[in-house]
Amino acid sequence: MELSEAVPASAKGVENSDATETYRPGAAFLVALVPDEDPNLQPAVRVYSPDERVVPYEIMRWFMEQVADQVERCRIGFEQEEPEAVD
């Protein structure tokens, strides 16, 4: 899972000209690595940034909740031996 700063979308890069979204994901600066092949491995968060970044607390909290949900889905899938549950 990745957390990136939104960057303005160029007019040429927009696939649907009627789209209301004018931003797209930029380069990821927080990446959560959720092991989906071995339930004994622990998740990890990597920070990629040559510059100092400020992540508002609520955004970081939301991101970590998303990561926790993904970890839970993977672990349940392993327990139930359902590979499609961890996709």
Backbone bond lengths (Angstrom), bond angles and torsions (degrees), N, CA, C in turn:
res aa  C-N    CA-C-N  psi(-1)  N-CA   C-N-CA  omega(-1)  CA-C   N-CA-C  phi
1 M - - - 1.436 - - 1.518 107.42 -
2 E 1.333 115.74 144.20 1.455 120.14 -177.10 1.518 111.72 -126.80
3 L 1.321 115.07 146.49 1.459 121.99 171.65 1.514 106.19 -119.32
4 S 1.325 115.80 124.34 1.458 120.22 -179.48 1.517 109.12 -135.68
5 E 1.317 114.09 162.72 1.453 120.13 177.11 1.525 108.60 -82.81
6 A 1.317 117.47 137.83 1.455 121.05 177.93 1.519 109.29 -72.15
7 V 1.333 115.57 137.57 1.464 121.26 177.57 1.526 108.26 -123.18
8 P 1.319 117.10 148.89 1.472 118.90 -179.73 1.526 111.44 -59.87
9 A 1.320 115.25 138.43 1.465 120.96 177.34 1.521 108.17 -85.63
10 S 1.311 116.43 137.78 1.464 119.52 177.44 1.521 109.06 -77.79
11 A 1.313 116.47 154.56 1.469 120.93 179.95 1.518 111.23 -62.12
12 K 1.345 117.99 -35.70 1.454 121.11 179.69 1.518 111.54 -71.71
13 G 1.324 117.15 -31.62 1.456 121.26 -176.22 1.513 114.04 -80.77
14 V 1.316 117.67 -10.36 1.461 121.00 -178.57 1.521 108.93 -80.14
15 E 1.330 116.12 121.61 1.473 120.62 -178.29 1.515 111.84 -71.39
16 N 1.324 117.15 -38.96 1.454 122.05 -177.05 1.523 107.52 -115.36
17 S 1.324 117.55 109.52 1.462 120.78 -176.43 1.525 112.53 -65.37
18 D 1.336 118.51 -17.07 1.457 122.01 178.25 1.524 112.28 -86.59
19 A 1.308 117.24 -3.53 1.463 121.42 -176.40 1.525 110.02 -65.86
20 T 1.318 115.88 140.29 1.456 120.94 178.44 1.520 111.39 -86.48
21 E 1.314 117.81 -14.87 1.457 121.52 -179.97 1.521 109.50 -75.41
22 T 1.313 116.47 125.56 1.453 120.47 -179.57 1.523 111.52 -115.64
23 Y 1.314 116.99 10.85 1.458 122.20 178.97 1.520 109.69 -128.79
24 R 1.321 115.29 155.79 1.459 121.31 175.84 1.522 107.51 -136.04
25 P 1.321 117.69 163.00 1.468 119.33 178.93 1.526 110.90 -66.44
26 G 1.309 115.55 136.51 1.457 121.21 173.84 1.518 109.24 -90.01
27 A 1.306 115.48 -162.08 1.465 120.10 178.60 1.532 109.56 -66.56
28 A 1.314 116.07 137.77 1.466 120.80 -179.35 1.516 110.03 -69.89
29 F 1.345 116.06 137.98 1.448 119.29 174.57 1.520 112.29 -118.93
30 L 1.304 118.06 -12.85 1.466 123.05 169.75 1.516 107.16 -127.41
31 V 1.307 116.42 127.75 1.458 120.94 179.41 1.514 107.96 -129.15
32 A 1.339 115.96 124.23 1.459 121.11 175.90 1.519 108.07 -97.62
33 L 1.301 115.34 123.48 1.461 121.23 178.51 1.524 107.42 -98.85
34 V 1.323 115.66 108.47 1.460 122.01 -179.09 1.521 107.38 -104.71
35 P 1.334 117.34 113.62 1.467 119.25 -178.41 1.524 110.57 -65.81
36 D 1.326 115.65 123.90 1.460 119.17 -179.77 1.525 112.01 -115.18
37 E 1.329 116.55 9.22 1.459 119.61 178.24 1.520 112.92 -117.84
38 D 1.335 117.60 -19.53 1.459 121.31 -177.54 1.523 109.21 -141.12
39 P 1.325 117.84 110.10 1.470 120.55 -177.37 1.525 113.29 -66.98
40 N 1.329 118.15 -12.64 1.458 120.68 179.10 1.527 112.55 -82.15
41 L 1.326 117.17 -16.06 1.461 120.54 177.73 1.526 109.36 -78.86
42 Q 1.322 115.62 144.87 1.459 120.63 179.80 1.530 110.27 -95.03
43 P 1.340 116.68 147.19 1.456 119.80 175.51 1.529 110.16 -64.60
44 A 1.313 116.32 156.34 1.459 121.66 177.97 1.520 108.99 -140.89
45 V 1.324 115.71 151.53 1.463 121.26 175.96 1.519 107.27 -117.50
46 R 1.328 115.24 129.12 1.467 120.92 177.92 1.522 108.91 -112.38
47 V 1.311 114.88 142.16 1.456 121.27 178.11 1.524 107.74 -108.24
48 Y 1.329 115.99 123.18 1.459 122.44 177.85 1.527 107.67 -117.00
49 S 1.313 116.57 106.73 1.451 117.87 178.90 1.519 110.77 -167.37
50 P 1.324 116.15 121.42 1.462 117.74 174.19 1.531 110.86 -76.14
51 D 1.312 116.78 -20.66 1.463 122.57 179.64 1.523 109.74 -110.51
52 E 1.307 114.90 159.05 1.460 119.66 174.82 1.529 108.58 -70.43
53 R 1.305 116.90 134.36 1.471 122.23 178.46 1.520 109.00 -117.91
54 V 1.294 115.46 145.01 1.452 121.22 173.90 1.520 106.67 -112.29
55 V 1.325 115.64 119.37 1.459 121.07 178.32 1.526 106.91 -110.19
56 P 1.329 117.60 117.51 1.462 119.31 178.80 1.527 110.93 -56.84
57 Y 1.298 115.84 145.10 1.459 122.19 -176.48 1.524 111.69 -53.68
58 E 1.304 118.34 -45.66 1.469 121.22 -177.76 1.526 111.52 -63.41
59 I 1.327 117.45 -36.30 1.464 120.61 177.77 1.521 110.09 -67.78
60 M 1.326 116.95 -44.97 1.471 120.68 179.17 1.525 110.05 -63.02
61 R 1.300 116.43 -41.16 1.466 120.81 178.65 1.526 110.80 -62.66
62 W 1.337 117.02 -45.29 1.462 121.49 178.02 1.524 109.99 -59.97
63 F 1.336 117.16 -46.49 1.459 121.67 -179.09 1.525 110.35 -60.11
64 M 1.318 117.36 -45.82 1.461 120.54 -178.64 1.532 111.13 -67.10
65 E 1.320 118.59 -31.63 1.469 120.93 174.21 1.526 110.30 -65.29
66 Q 1.337 116.81 -40.04 1.466 120.63 177.01 1.527 110.43 -63.15
67 V 1.326 116.32 -42.25 1.463 121.22 178.07 1.525 110.01 -62.70
68 A 1.332 117.33 -45.58 1.470 120.95 179.75 1.522 111.23 -60.70
69 D 1.333 117.12 -39.62 1.471 120.67 177.22 1.527 111.06 -63.06
70 Q 1.327 116.94 -41.63 1.466 120.82 179.42 1.523 110.76 -65.78
71 V 1.325 117.40 -42.02 1.462 121.27 177.46 1.523 109.84 -60.14
72 E 1.308 117.07 -44.69 1.472 121.32 -179.80 1.525 110.86 -62.47
73 R 1.342 117.26 -43.97 1.469 119.92 178.55 1.520 110.92 -61.19
74 C 1.324 117.09 -42.01 1.469 120.44 179.77 1.523 110.88 -63.73
75 R 1.304 116.59 -44.40 1.471 119.71 -177.86 1.524 111.74 -67.79
76 I 1.310 117.40 -38.24 1.471 120.37 176.15 1.522 109.73 -64.19
77 G 1.322 116.83 -42.10 1.464 120.74 178.10 1.515 111.99 -60.31
78 F 1.339 116.98 -40.30 1.461 120.40 177.47 1.521 111.23 -65.14
79 E 1.322 116.77 -42.88 1.458 120.95 -179.55 1.519 110.95 -62.92
80 Q 1.311 116.41 -37.72 1.468 121.56 -178.04 1.523 111.57 -90.36
81 E 1.318 116.56 -3.17 1.465 122.75 -177.29 1.519 112.33 52.04
82 E 1.348 114.00 47.88 1.455 120.75 177.74 1.532 108.11 -117.38
83 P 1.330 117.59 95.79 1.466 120.43 -176.93 1.535 114.01 -56.86
84 E 1.331 117.38 -32.83 1.467 119.57 -178.84 1.522 111.38 -68.50
85 A 1.318 119.23 -20.02 1.463 122.08 -179.65 1.514 111.96 -71.98
86 V 1.327 117.98 -21.21 1.461 120.46 -177.35 1.516 113.45 -98.22
87 D 1.328 118.77 3.14 1.465 121.55 179.65 1.486 112.16 -70.30
